[in-house]
Amino acid sequence: MKKVRIGLVGILRNARGHGIECLKNRNARVVAGCDVSPAGREQGQKWYGVPMYPSLAEMIKNEKLDAVIISTPNWTHRQLTVDALKAGLKVLCEKPMANTLSDSKAMAEAAKKYKGFLTIGFELKTCPIMLEIKKIVDSGEVGEIKHIHFLQTPGQKDNDWKISQKLSGGLFIEKLCHQIDTFRHFLGDMKSVEVYHGPNTSRHYEVMDNCYATFAFKNGAVAHISFITGLAAANYGLKDSDYPKYGHSLRFDFIGTRGSLSYNYWDKSLTTCKLVKQKDGAWKSKLVSKKIFKKYSAAQLYESFVYQDRDFIERVGKGKKELFTALDSYKTMQAAFACEESARKNRKILL
Ligand SMILES: NC(=O)c1ccc[n+]([C@@H]2O[C@H](COP(=O)([O-])OP(=O)(O)OC[C@H]3O[C@@H](n4cnc5c(N)ncnc54)[C@H](O)[C@@H]3O)[C@@H](O)[C@H]2O)c1
């Protein structure tokens, strides 16, 4: 397989995770980067030792690239993605597709128009814990999944663009699009969404931080999200073992017709139960196993870019198509924007 020549679009913060994966991958070479900020370019030069440009256009003009990884703020994704596709480059763009539905649509349409390769960074579908859960679900051990519940009580974010409604697109766009995408991965197309929200507990937040969302699927299953920051006021940056002390929870429950799977972020556990019929005819849950994934940190188990970036590089190198298409991600974005609309209009939205 030929080495894939990668240009990094955006250098600081989240982009560093992708840069590290590219450096570790023997089938990839970081050949250049671009960043609008001088600090990003200076740091990029130190990290990668390759030319750094102030814009994607200049990077494309001066470098021979196969692919770009775009990890810049949400409102820049459309322009950067369309320009890269137009130039014939293969694109991995961070989630969400964009901070508006029309921009998200334009990205999916550009991928079609230029017969390009565009995949969106919904890495939860390919993180180690979800690969494990999907394997168990596909084996039929817990039957057909009829209900997924996601609970998160994260700490508050500092005052940056991610808590601005306009810049980020909203809570369901910037953050919970991951879980919506995961629900769709397990349950297929959605029928409707409905969001209830209370007053915010984080006063500096413009986006919602206190809500409950229900998703109905065409196959009859349902999924829920409960999200609140107020329970867990501590800042990020603690040791993994300290987070739960501050009330931070993150868990997924997958409930099937024959059993259930429960994943707990902080103790890195996956609990499998099966339903057993009692003598009196009632069904009870019986613990089958509780597996602790010790070889991973909590973040590696759930949020790792490893598999996603490795898959991207391999597909580009071998001339294959995307694992998850832009059209599929667009459907996730439609549901995420429908959640924002539901909260605004205080009613159920049909998809
Ligand atoms: N997949 C995940 O779990 C995950 C986690 C965190 C962030 N993200 C996503 O990654 C993206 C980046 O987030 P972030 O917090 O690192 O953002 P950020 O605001 O820190 O910006 C990242 C970098 O992009 C640069 N940049 C801004 N505009 C640019 C442009 N037009 N061209 C080139 N460079 C530009 C900035 O200078 C900065 O170096 C966002 O879309 C965010 O939603 C995804």
Ligand as a Chemical Component Dictionary entry (heavy atoms), coordinates in Angstrom:
data_LIG
# 
_chem_comp.id                   LIG 
_chem_comp.type                 NON-POLYMER 
_chem_comp.pdbx_formal_charge   0 
_chem_comp.three_letter_code    LIG 
# 
loop_
_chem_comp_atom.comp_id 
_chem_comp_atom.atom_id 
_chem_comp_atom.alt_atom_id 
_chem_comp_atom.type_symbol 
_chem_comp_atom.charge 
_chem_comp_atom.model_Cartn_x 
_chem_comp_atom.model_Cartn_y 
_chem_comp_atom.model_Cartn_z 
_chem_comp_atom.pdbx_ordinal 
LIG N1  N1  N 0  -14.604 13.683 17.838 1  
LIG C1  C1  C 0  -14.553 14.221 19.034 2  
LIG O1  O1  O 0  -14.807 13.564 20.028 3  
LIG C2  C2  C 0  -14.204 15.668 19.158 4  
LIG C3  C3  C 0  -13.683 16.161 20.367 5  
LIG C4  C4  C 0  -13.362 17.535 20.433 6  
LIG C5  C5  C 0  -13.601 18.352 19.334 7  
LIG N2  N2  N 1  -14.134 17.829 18.192 8  
LIG C6  C6  C 0  -14.406 18.668 17.008 9  
LIG O2  O2  O 0  -13.163 19.042 16.457 10 
LIG C7  C7  C 0  -13.263 20.338 15.855 11 
LIG C8  C8  C 0  -12.167 21.233 16.417 12 
LIG O3  O3  O 0  -12.412 21.450 17.790 13 
LIG P1  P1  P 0  -11.332 22.246 18.678 14 
LIG O4  O4  O 0  -11.881 22.345 20.040 15 
LIG O5  O5  O -1 -9.997  21.644 18.497 16 
LIG O6  O6  O 0  -11.417 23.684 17.971 17 
LIG P2  P2  P 0  -10.472 24.987 18.124 18 
LIG O7  O7  O 0  -11.335 26.181 18.201 19 
LIG O8  O8  O 0  -9.501  24.754 19.219 20 
LIG O9  O9  O 0  -9.697  25.029 16.708 21 
LIG C9  C9  C 0  -8.811  24.025 16.294 22 
LIG C10 C10 C 0  -7.734  24.602 15.395 23 
LIG O10 O10 O 0  -8.296  25.019 14.147 24 
LIG C11 C11 C 0  -7.690  26.255 13.773 25 
LIG N3  N3  N 0  -8.545  26.902 12.774 26 
LIG C12 C12 C 0  -9.676  27.634 12.979 27 
LIG N4  N4  N 0  -10.208 27.997 11.791 28 
LIG C13 C13 C 0  -9.420  27.472 10.827 29 
LIG C14 C14 C 0  -9.447  27.501 9.402  30 
LIG N5  N5  N 0  -10.409 28.126 8.733  31 
LIG N6  N6  N 0  -8.440  26.878 8.724  32 
LIG C15 C15 C 0  -7.442  26.234 9.393  33 
LIG N7  N7  N 0  -7.366  26.195 10.741 34 
LIG C16 C16 C 0  -8.346  26.796 11.444 35 
LIG C17 C17 C 0  -7.514  26.968 15.104 36 
LIG O11 O11 O 0  -6.585  28.021 15.013 37 
LIG C18 C18 C 0  -7.039  25.821 15.993 38 
LIG O12 O12 O 0  -5.647  25.610 15.922 39 
LIG C19 C19 C 0  -14.679 20.819 16.166 40 
LIG O13 O13 O 0  -15.505 20.593 15.054 41 
LIG C20 C20 C 0  -15.124 19.966 17.325 42 
LIG O14 O14 O 0  -16.509 19.772 17.380 43 
LIG C21 C21 C 0  -14.407 16.506 18.082 44 
# 
loop_
_chem_comp_bond.comp_id 
_chem_comp_bond.atom_id_1 
_chem_comp_bond.atom_id_2 
_chem_comp_bond.value_order 
_chem_comp_bond.pdbx_ordinal 
LIG N1  C1  SING 1  
LIG C1  O1  DOUB 2  
LIG C1  C2  SING 3  
LIG C2  C3  SING 4  
LIG C2  C21 DOUB 5  
LIG C3  C4  DOUB 6  
LIG C4  C5  SING 7  
LIG C5  N2  DOUB 8  
LIG N2  C6  SING 9  
LIG N2  C21 SING 10 
LIG C6  O2  SING 11 
LIG C6  C20 SING 12 
LIG O2  C7  SING 13 
LIG C7  C8  SING 14 
LIG C7  C19 SING 15 
LIG C8  O3  SING 16 
LIG O3  P1  SING 17 
LIG P1  O4  DOUB 18 
LIG P1  O5  SING 19 
LIG P1  O6  SING 20 
LIG O6  P2  SING 21 
LIG P2  O7  DOUB 22 
LIG P2  O8  SING 23 
LIG P2  O9  SING 24 
LIG O9  C9  SING 25 
LIG C9  C10 SING 26 
LIG C10 O10 SING 27 
LIG C10 C18 SING 28 
LIG O10 C11 SING 29 
LIG C11 N3  SING 30 
LIG C11 C17 SING 31 
LIG N3  C12 SING 32 
LIG N3  C16 SING 33 
LIG C12 N4  DOUB 34 
LIG N4  C13 SING 35 
LIG C13 C14 SING 36 
LIG C13 C16 DOUB 37 
LIG C14 N5  SING 38 
LIG C14 N6  DOUB 39 
LIG N6  C15 SING 40 
LIG C15 N7  DOUB 41 
LIG N7  C16 SING 42 
LIG C17 O11 SING 43 
LIG C17 C18 SING 44 
LIG C18 O12 SING 45 
LIG C19 O13 SING 46 
LIG C19 C20 SING 47 
LIG C20 O14 SING 48 
# 
